[in-house]
Amino acid sequence: MLLLLPPSESKRDGGSGRLDLDALGFPSLKPQRRTAIAALGRLSRSVSASAAALGLGPAQRFEIERNRALRSSPALPALDRYSGVLYDALDARTLTADERSFAAEHVAIHSALFGLLGASDAIPAYRLSHDSRLLGLRLRQLWREPITSALDGRAGLILDLRSEAYAALGPVPRRDGAATVRVVSRGPDGRKRALNHFNKRGKGELARALIRSGRDHASLASLLDWAADRGIELDAAGEGVVELVVAGQLGTRMSEDQGEASWITRM
């Protein structure tokens, strides 16, 4: 099983050591990583060009310094580097050593700069988004085929929790055992409605529950059975799509009580 997560624009500081491209997972992506890093380095020579290409305001100029220091900055495991709603819900800091080992084997994060990363891959803080404009380089053209090829070589269930924008940078191959997660809320009338901000929280909590369970699901049927046993409403919703149904309109939080998980509406 592979859980495929999006990155976050916000990132934590700190770490140790330095970026080592040879140590990153999905080694077939090394040529594209070198290309993206070189293009970002050229862009970082100009503050004004960087601000325009990366969509940065005056208060975000520190992001340009991060990019300039990419090779010398301390590195953190990707699961710890990213912050924001999804990663706050996943809460990697509170995972046990065994749970982190499971995540290292079964979680990948899709970075606009590095492509697919393993959860334990050590990376520096940087700023580059799916829609950033690098000089002479289109990220979709760079990443789309290599990432799809790398995913195609991964056996077993692939559960895609990325946003549509990142999925477009490297679509999951169409095959049995590959599914995209869509987060919805059931309203008072029983109808399902898509969530925006809180879909990230739902995805983060689902990823956390899967990591903590330590189960390597070989099929979508196994995953759906596991979710049903824990009161998590995860439904097949057409070819290649599953819906994660969360309670209420204000988002949810997954409680952990004696190893069981349940959805709780935050009112």
C-alpha positions as CSV (number, residue, x, y, z in Angstrom):
1,M,0.0,0.0,0.0
2,L,1.1,3.5,-0.8
3,L,-0.5,6.6,0.7
4,L,0.2,9.5,-1.7
5,L,0.0,12.9,0.1
6,P,0.3,16.5,-1.2
7,P,3.0,18.8,0.1
8,S,2.3,22.0,2.0
9,E,3.4,25.6,1.2
10,S,4.2,26.1,4.9
11,K,7.3,24.2,6.2
12,R,9.0,23.9,9.6
13,D,12.5,25.1,10.2
14,G,15.3,23.1,11.6
15,G,17.0,19.8,11.0
16,S,20.5,18.4,10.7
17,G,22.7,17.3,7.9
18,R,22.3,18.4,4.3
19,L,20.3,17.5,1.2
20,D,21.6,14.3,-0.4
21,L,19.8,13.5,-3.7
22,D,21.3,10.0,-3.7
23,A,19.6,9.2,-0.4
24,L,16.1,10.1,-1.5
25,G,13.4,7.5,-2.4
26,F,12.2,7.0,-5.9
27,P,15.7,7.3,-7.4
28,S,14.4,7.2,-11.0
29,L,13.4,10.9,-10.4
30,K,17.0,12.1,-9.7
31,P,17.5,13.7,-13.2
32,Q,14.3,15.7,-12.8
33,R,15.2,16.7,-9.3
34,R,18.5,18.1,-10.5
35,T,16.8,20.0,-13.3
36,A,14.2,21.5,-10.9
37,I,16.9,22.5,-8.4
38,A,19.1,24.1,-11.0
39,A,16.1,26.1,-12.4
40,L,15.2,27.2,-8.9
41,G,18.8,28.3,-8.2
42,R,18.8,30.4,-11.4
43,L,15.5,32.0,-10.4
44,S,16.7,32.8,-6.9
45,R,19.4,35.1,-8.2
46,S,16.7,37.8,-8.6
47,V,14.5,38.8,-5.7
48,S,11.9,40.5,-8.0
49,A,11.8,37.5,-10.4
50,S,11.5,35.1,-7.5
51,A,8.7,37.0,-5.9
52,A,6.7,37.1,-9.2
53,A,7.3,33.5,-10.1
54,L,6.5,32.1,-6.7
55,G,3.7,34.5,-5.9
56,L,5.4,36.0,-2.8
57,G,4.5,39.2,-1.0
58,P,6.9,41.4,0.9
59,A,6.5,39.5,4.2
60,Q,7.4,36.2,2.4
61,R,10.8,37.3,1.1
62,F,12.4,34.9,3.6
63,E,11.3,32.1,1.2
64,I,13.7,33.4,-1.4
65,E,16.6,33.1,1.1
66,R,15.4,29.5,1.8
67,N,15.7,28.7,-1.9
68,R,19.1,30.3,-2.2
69,A,20.4,28.2,0.8
70,L,18.9,25.0,-0.5
71,R,22.2,23.0,-0.6
72,S,23.5,24.2,2.7
73,S,20.3,24.3,4.8
74,P,19.6,21.6,7.5
75,A,17.4,18.7,6.4
76,L,14.4,17.2,8.1
77,P,12.3,14.1,7.2
78,A,9.6,15.1,4.8
79,L,6.9,14.0,7.1
80,D,8.2,16.5,9.7
81,R,9.2,19.3,7.3
82,Y,5.7,20.0,6.0
83,S,3.2,21.8,8.2
84,G,-0.4,23.1,7.7
85,V,-3.8,21.7,8.1
86,L,-3.2,18.2,6.7
87,Y,0.1,17.7,8.5
88,D,-1.2,19.1,11.8
89,A,-4.0,16.5,11.7
90,L,-1.5,13.8,10.8
91,D,0.7,15.0,13.8
92,A,3.9,13.1,12.9
93,R,5.5,14.2,16.2
94,T,3.3,11.9,18.2
95,L,3.8,8.8,16.1
96,T,5.8,5.9,17.7
97,A,9.0,4.6,16.2
98,D,7.2,1.6,14.7
99,E,4.5,3.9,13.2
100,R,7.2,6.1,11.7
101,S,8.9,3.0,10.2
102,F,5.5,2.0,8.7
103,A,5.1,5.5,7.2
104,A,8.6,5.3,5.8
105,E,7.6,2.3,3.8
106,H,4.0,3.3,2.9
107,V,3.8,7.1,2.6
108,A,5.0,9.3,-0.3
109,I,4.7,13.1,-0.5
110,H,4.5,14.8,-3.9
111,S,6.8,17.8,-4.0
112,A,6.9,20.3,-6.9
113,L,10.7,20.5,-6.4
114,F,11.7,16.9,-5.6
115,G,8.9,14.9,-7.1
116,L,7.9,11.9,-5.0
117,L,9.5,11.7,-1.6
118,G,9.4,9.0,1.0
119,A,8.1,10.1,4.4
120,S,11.6,9.7,5.9
121,D,13.5,11.4,3.1
122,A,15.5,14.3,4.5
123,I,14.9,17.6,2.7
124,P,15.6,21.3,3.4
125,A,12.9,24.0,3.7
126,Y,12.1,25.5,0.2
127,R,9.4,27.3,-1.6
128,L,8.0,26.0,-4.9
129,S,4.4,25.2,-5.7
130,H,2.6,23.3,-8.5
131,D,1.8,26.6,-10.2
132,S,5.2,28.3,-9.7
133,R,6.7,29.6,-12.9
134,L,10.4,28.7,-13.3
135,L,12.4,30.3,-16.1
136,G,12.4,28.0,-19.1
137,L,10.9,25.1,-17.2
138,R,7.3,23.9,-17.0
139,L,6.8,21.7,-13.9
140,R,4.0,19.7,-15.5
141,Q,6.2,18.8,-18.5
142,L,9.1,17.9,-16.2
143,W,7.2,15.7,-13.7
144,R,4.1,14.2,-15.4
145,E,5.5,11.2,-17.2
146,P,8.3,10.4,-14.8
147,I,6.1,10.4,-11.7
148,T,3.4,8.3,-13.4
149,S,6.0,5.8,-14.4
150,A,7.4,5.7,-10.9
151,L,3.9,5.0,-9.5
152,D,3.3,2.4,-12.1
153,G,6.2,0.5,-10.8
154,R,4.7,0.4,-7.3
155,A,2.8,-2.8,-6.6
156,G,-0.3,-3.0,-4.4
157,L,-2.9,-0.4,-3.4
158,I,-2.2,3.2,-4.2
159,L,-4.4,5.7,-2.3
160,D,-4.2,9.2,-3.7
161,L,-4.9,12.0,-1.2
162,R,-3.3,14.8,-3.3
163,S,-5.1,17.8,-4.6
164,E,-6.2,17.9,-8.3
165,A,-3.4,20.3,-9.0
166,Y,-0.7,18.0,-7.8
167,A,-2.4,14.9,-9.3
168,A,-2.1,16.7,-12.7
169,L,1.7,16.9,-12.2
170,G,1.9,13.1,-12.1
171,P,-1.4,11.1,-12.4
172,V,-1.8,7.8,-10.8
173,P,-1.9,5.0,-13.4
174,R,-5.4,3.8,-14.2
175,R,-5.5,0.3,-12.8
176,D,-7.2,-1.9,-10.2
177,G,-6.0,-1.0,-6.8
178,A,-5.5,2.7,-7.4
179,A,-8.0,5.2,-6.0
180,T,-8.4,8.9,-5.4
181,V,-9.8,10.0,-2.1
182,R,-12.6,12.7,-2.2
183,V,-13.7,14.2,1.2
184,V,-17.4,15.0,1.5
185,S,-19.8,16.0,4.3
186,R,-23.3,14.7,4.7
187,G,-25.8,17.5,5.2
188,P,-29.0,17.4,7.2
189,D,-30.8,16.4,4.0
190,G,-28.6,13.4,3.6
191,R,-26.9,14.7,0.5
192,K,-23.1,14.7,0.2
193,R,-21.2,17.9,-0.4
194,A,-17.6,18.4,-1.2
195,L,-15.4,20.1,1.4
196,N,-12.7,22.7,0.8
197,H,-10.5,23.7,3.7
198,F,-11.6,20.8,5.9
199,N,-10.9,18.2,3.3
200,K,-7.2,18.6,4.3
201,R,-8.0,17.8,7.9
202,G,-10.0,14.8,6.9
203,K,-7.2,13.5,4.7
204,G,-4.6,14.1,7.4
205,E,-6.7,12.2,10.0
206,L,-7.3,9.3,7.6
207,A,-3.6,9.1,6.9
208,R,-2.8,9.1,10.6
209,A,-5.3,6.3,11.3
210,L,-3.9,4.2,8.5
211,I,-0.3,4.7,9.7
212,R,-1.2,3.9,13.3
213,S,-3.1,0.7,12.3
214,G,0.1,-0.6,10.7
215,R,-1.9,-2.6,8.2
216,D,-0.6,-3.0,4.6
217,H,-3.8,-3.2,2.6
218,A,-3.3,-5.2,-0.5
219,S,-6.6,-4.2,-2.1
220,L,-9.3,-1.5,-2.0
221,A,-11.7,-4.1,-0.6
222,S,-9.4,-4.7,2.4
223,L,-9.2,-0.9,3.0
224,L,-13.0,-0.4,2.9
225,D,-13.5,-3.3,5.3
226,W,-10.9,-1.9,7.7
227,A,-12.6,1.5,7.6
228,A,-16.1,0.0,8.2
229,D,-14.8,-1.9,11.3
230,R,-13.6,1.4,12.8
231,G,-16.6,3.5,12.0
232,I,-14.9,5.5,9.3
233,E,-17.3,6.1,6.4
234,L,-15.2,5.4,3.4
235,D,-17.3,4.5,0.3
236,A,-16.5,3.4,-3.2
237,A,-17.9,6.1,-5.5
238,G,-17.3,5.1,-9.0
239,E,-14.2,3.8,-10.8
240,G,-11.0,4.9,-9.1
241,V,-12.7,7.1,-6.5
242,V,-13.5,6.6,-2.8
243,E,-15.4,9.1,-0.7
244,L,-14.4,9.9,2.9
245,V,-17.6,11.1,4.6
246,V,-17.0,13.3,7.6
247,A,-19.7,14.5,10.0
248,G,-21.0,18.1,10.2
249,Q,-20.2,21.2,8.3
250,L,-17.3,22.5,10.5
251,G,-14.8,19.7,10.0
252,T,-14.0,16.8,12.1
253,R,-11.4,15.3,14.4
254,M,-10.6,11.6,14.7
255,S,-10.4,10.5,18.4
256,E,-8.2,7.7,19.5
257,D,-9.6,5.7,22.4
258,Q,-8.1,2.3,23.2
259,G,-7.0,1.9,19.6
260,E,-10.3,2.5,18.1
261,A,-11.0,5.5,15.8
262,S,-14.3,7.4,15.3
263,W,-15.4,10.5,13.6
264,I,-16.5,13.3,16.0
265,T,-18.2,16.5,14.8
266,R,-16.7,19.7,16.1
267,M,-19.5,22.0,17.0
